[in-house]
Amino acid sequence: GGSSEAGTPRSQAQAVERRFRLSTRGTATAEQMVEVVKKHVPPEVRVQLLKAMSGCMVQLSEPFALPCALEDGSGLQVFVEPASVEFFTEQARRRSAAIQQYMWDPVTKQWFDYDFVKGERSRVRAASNFFPLWAELGTVDDALDAARALVLSPLWAQRCGVPATMLRTRLQWDFPVGWPPVQWVLVHGLRATHARVLAEGRELPTDINLDEQARGLARRWLYANLAGFQRTGRMFEKYDVRYAGFTGTGGEYTPQDGFGWTNGVALDFLAMYGSELSFSDYQAWLRNFPDFPPMSPLED
């Protein structure tokens, strides 16, 4: 789905400069991409990468201790490989500790990327700075502080979702582009924090309603999706968080329609909050956008 210019050095540099993930799209071989990364990717430990790795290690440990059906028909037996459980659990613990040691900023209450060459944290305020909420890293107090920092940040103040960063670079992983997986991680991060507070037998904070904040982000993201579908009959790979139902732009290829993760995130949010949403509520939300086109036949 990329453009004809996707293989040029300039497009490759753009692809890796501020992307949340890397791929070999636009390069002839993986080896060529490695060279592009060496030249253009900052020597940073990305917080969203380590967060994902930590969460994956926890999940990888679980199948080794799950019941499984034996082929001889003898019923369910507990299948345990202690060495594997211990290995992946330890890997998760070490990654979690590293994230907390190097990336957690006790002043701004978030986890920044860490530059291991310079020995310092990045100062870029990114949505990924709050991804560890989903992986349940740090203490519950850390998580509550980070949740407060998130909902008080300019990232949260956008009308149609949360952008990847507030940097204005015209690249697709910066302002004003919002990505479905980013919304999903943040919504589930706030829900996980809510659950952690209750699991510790503590009272929920009075200055921030974690469930309501998660519901609010899911609502405005779903309504932005619906507005785009009304306007065009399509779902987009990414959205402009400033306007109702417009695709995000920037990057090294033409914005894509479809779209797998957009549809998946929308379905998940609808499963959680669909019963609390209505078309009349959507119409009320649209009044924040007086320039939005007239209602389509979907209204009927």
N, C-alpha and C positions, 0 to 999 in steps of 0.2 A: 503494500500500500504506500510505499515511499515515492517521492518524486524522482525525476530523471537525474537530478543533481545530488542525490543522496550519497554518491560515492566520492564526491570531491573532498579534498582536504579540509576546506572551510566547513562543509556540512558535518564532517566527522568531528572537527573540533567543537562545533556547536553541540553536537550530540552528547559529548562527554563533559562539556564545561560545567553545566549546572543541572545535569540530569540526576534523578533519584535512582536510576538504574542504568546499567550499561548493556549493550548488545552488540552483535556483529553486523547489525543491519547497516547497509551502505558500504561494507568493506568486502573485499574478495575473500579474505581468509581471516581466521581468528588471530593469526600471527600479526597481520597488519593492524588489527584493532589493538593488540597489546602495545605496539609502537605508538599508536595514537594516544592511548591512555598514559603511557610514560611521558609524552610530551605535553599533554594538555590537562590531565586530571591533577588537581592539587593533592599533595601527599597527606590527605586527611583520613582519619578513621571516621566513616560515616555512621552517625548514631542510628539511622534507620536500618543499616545493614547489621550492626551488632545486635540491635534489638531483635531483629528477625531471627538472627542466628541463635540468640539466647532462647527465644520462644520455641524455635524448631528443636533445639536440644532437649527441652522439656518434653515436647510432643514425641520425639523419637524414643525417649526412654519408656513411654507408656505402653507401647505394644508388647514389650518384653515381659510385662507383668499382667497381661490381660488373659482372661479365660479363653480357651480355644476348643473347638470340637475335634475330637480324635477320630481318625478314619475307621478305627475298629468298632465304632458304635458304642463305646463304653461310657459315653456321656461327656459332660464338661469337666475338664481338669484344669488346674491352675498351671499355666505354662510360664515359668520364670527363668530368666537368664540373669542372675544377680550381677555378673560382670558387666553386661551390657547396660542394665539399669543404672548401675553405679557410674559407669563411664559417661553416659549422656547426662546424667544428673550433675556430675562433677563439672562437665563442660559448660552446662548452663550456669552453674554457680559461679565459675570463674569468669565467664563473660559478663554476667550480671554485676559482679564485683568490679570488673574493669570499667564498665559503663559508669557505675556510680563514682569510682575514684577519679576518672579522667574527664568525664563529660558533664557530670552534675555541677551546676553553678548555684551555690547556696544563696547568692544575692538575687539573681533574677528568677530563680526557682524553675529552671528548665535544663534539659540535657543538650549541650551544643556538640557539634562535630569537633574532633580533636586533631590538631596538626602535630603529628609525632616528630616531625623534623624541627619545627620551631618550638615544640614543647608547650603549646598553648591552645586554648579553646578558640574556635571560631566565634565571631560575634554576630553572625547572620541569624536573624530571627526567622526561623523556618517552622513550618507545621511539623516537620519530623522531629523537632526538639521535644515534642510531647508524645511521640510514639511509644516511649517506654511505659506510659500509662497502660497501654494495651497489654504489654508483657508483664505488668504488675511488678515493676522493678522499684527499688528503693523502699523506704518505709511508707506506711499509710500517711504519715504527716507530710513526707516529701510529695506523695501523690496528690494530696489535697492542696498543697502549696502550688504544685505545677498546674493543677486544674484551675485554680484561681488565676494564675498568670496567663493561662490560655484564654479564658473567657474575657479577660480584661485587655487583651492584646488587640492591635489593629487587624491581625489575621481573622479574629472572630467577628469583627465588626462589619464584615462584608455581607451584602444582602442575599446573596445566592449561594453561599458556601464559603469554604476556607481555601485561600490560595496556598500554593506550595511555599512561597516566601513573599515578602513585601518588596523585594528588589524589582526594579523596573528595567529589565535588560532586553525585553522583547523576545526572550527565550521561553519555551513552553513550560519549563518547570519553575517559573517565577511569576510575579504578579502580572496580569490579573487572572491567571489560569488556575482553575480548581479541578482536581482529579478525583474520580470516584473512590479509588482505594484510600486516598487521604481522608475523605469524609468518613469512610467506614472505620478506619483505625481510630480516629478521634472519637466517634460516637461510642464505639465499643470500649475505648480507653476510659471514658467518663463513666460508662456503666460498670466497668470492672472496678473502678475506684469506689463507686457507690457500694458495690458488693463487698469490697474489702473492709470498708468501715463497719458494715453490719456484721461481717464475719468475726470481727474483733469485739463485738458486743458494745460498740461505741455509739453515741448519738450522732446523727447526721448533722453536718454543719448548718448553721442558720444563715450564713452569709452567701452561700452558693447552693443552689438546688441542682445536684449533679444529674439526676434523671431528667429534669426539665431542660437543662442545657443540652443534653444529648438528644432529646426529643426535638428541640428547636432546630438543631443543625440538620437532623434527618428531614424535618418538615420543609425547611427552605430549600434543601437540596432536591428533594422529590418534586417540589413545586417548580423549581427551575427546569428539571427534566420534563415535566408536563408542559410547561410553557414552550420549550423547544419543540416538543412533539406537536403541539397545537400549531405552531408557526410553520413547521416543515414536514411533519409526518415522520421524523427521524429521531433517533437517539444518538448522542454524540460521544466521542471518546473522552472529551474534556469540555469544560464550560468556562465562560467568562463570568466571574463571580460578581461583576458589577451590574449585569443586565439580565433580565428574565429570558432564559431560553436561547442564549447565543453561544455558539461554540467558542472554545478557546483557540488561540492561534499561536504562531511562533514555532521555532524549532526547525527541523531539517526535512519535514515532509508535510504534505497537504493534510489538514485535519480529516480524521476518519469518521465514517458513520458506522452505526451498528448498534451497540458495541458490547462485547462480552462482559467486561467488568462493570460497565455502566448499568446494564440490565441486571447483573447479579447483585450489585449494591442496592439498586432500586427494589428488587424483590425482597432482599433481606430487610430493608427499612420498612417496606410495606407489611412484612410478616410481623414486625415488632410494633409498628405504630399505625398501620392502615386503618384499624377500627376507630382511631381517634381523629382521622382526617376526613374532610368532606369537600365537595366541590364548591360549596358556598364559602368555606374557609379559604380555599384556593383563590376564589374571586376577590375576597377581601385582601389577601396578600398581594394580588396583582395591582391593587390600587396604589401601591408604592411605585408603580411603573406606568405613569400616565401615557407614555408613548408606546405602550405595548399594543400590537395590532388588535383589531376587534375580534371578539370571540369567534372561533371556528364552529363548524357543525358539531364538534365534540360536545358543545354546551347542551345539545339536545339529547 
